[in-house]
Amino acid sequence: MDRKAKQRRVVELAKDVVIVALVCSALFLASRIQLLDELGGAPAGEEQQSGVVQTPEGSRADAARPLRLVANLTGAGSPVRYGVQYDTQQSDLLFQQVASLLAEALSSAGEPTQVSRQEWEQALANAPGVAFDFQGTIPLPVLVGWLSGENTALDGSVRRLVLTTYENQVAVYYRDEESQRYYRCLSAMANQLHLTEALGNLGENGAQYAFETESYPMLDPDTLISADTPVPVVYTAANPASGGQADLETILNELGFASSNGSFYTSVDGQVARIGSDTLRLYDQGVVEYQAGEEGAGFFQISARDEESFLFEAVEMCRQLTAATLGTRSGAARFYLSQVRQAEDGLEVSFNYCLNGSVVRLEGGEAAEFSIQNGQIASFRLVLRSYTDSGKTSVVMPVLQAAAAMEAQGLKGKELLLMYTDTGSDTVTAGWMAADSGQED
């Protein structure tokens, strides 16, 4: 082979290398864009690229958003702590930075190892690390399914979990809300450096846990204490569905029924639709109730492939129905999964409203309550409410004073949370309330 031929061969090989590199880069970017799309956007600080399909409100990833987060960073001389609660915008920004890492760690998590309460507290304070508080209790298969669309061998239900490091590996710590035991799982894929980089732009804001200070021995030790007293917004509240037949027909269509197939009649306190043997009622107060007719022949069948996927498919169907009805009318409010409970005859799934990261307490129960029996949704109850920022704020006591007042009422050991109470009036305001850890009280 002459010299020119050799040179041409070298050039062609170089071109091949460049092409392979470009293809690999394109595949990586495509997978990253897809993951970011599933998780609701680009990380904080990155512009959204035109042409990328945005995740619509009501997607699976929306349901996985925590109400509060705490990040620990390795600072110059001492760890840096950044905590955010009662601020949806800031919690969303932080979650977008770490959501893909959480999805990766949970999807590749190994066998859980039980750990002590002390090890749990160490994980909450370890740097680098980020703690997620979902407020409600989420089964791990549901959380992993919402984040990554994958199955998991992990079981149990969590309210809080921590993504941090252990012996130079990325680890997930969590408390199983059913057994009240703490566990650690090591990730086979997540990269410790990526966790450090994701948290690198955060600064200290004085957040701390109750167990880290002697000032709050009266509180649940995992209560998050912000440095500043919150200034909650006052919201106006309204019933977005008056109970007329037009509203009921709209809701039927949102739930997947063909309203043209229904027969309607007026009751004393609202409208009723009969579709086959199923019944849907819309009360004048904005409450929707569904009841399946013949056993096993209801409209909302859960077509799970196997028993392992049934839990996820059941909760996901409930989420979709909640998003299609509550989510399109709630205004400034979001909804979150508050509980999944195993009942004698099936599952009970409930969702609740939250306003800017604060739980909304409704009179008479949760915002959405589903009963699942015999492979179908047997009944549900929805409370339709719409909330709007009034442009006004209210004043609440500083945390230390509120904690002291709580203790004076004999509520030692509770969690102190800022909550809204909706009694059906046209205005809702926030106030401090004592809650059992893991569920509203």
Secondary structure, DSSP 8 states (H G I E B T S, - for coil): --HHHHHHHHHHHHHHHHHHHHHHHHHHHHHHHHHHHHHTS--TTS---TT-----TT-HHHHT--SEEEEEE--SSS-EEEEE-S-HHHHHHHHHHHHHHHHHHHHTB---EEE-HHHHHHHHH-SSEEEEEEEEEEEHHHHHHHHHS---S--SEEEEEEEEEETTEEEEEEEETTTTEEEEEEBSS--HHHHHHHTTT------EEGGG-TT-TTB-TT-EE-SS----EEEEEE-S--S-HHHHHHHHHHTT--GGG-EEEEETTEEEEEETTEEEEEETTSEEEEE--STT--S-B---SSHHHHHHHHHHHHHHHHHHHTTTT-BT-EEEEEEEEEETTEEEEEEEEEETTEEEEETTB-SEEEEEETTEEEEEEEE--EEEEEEEE-----HHHHHHHHHHTT-TTBEEEEEEEE-SSSEE-EEEEEE-TTS--
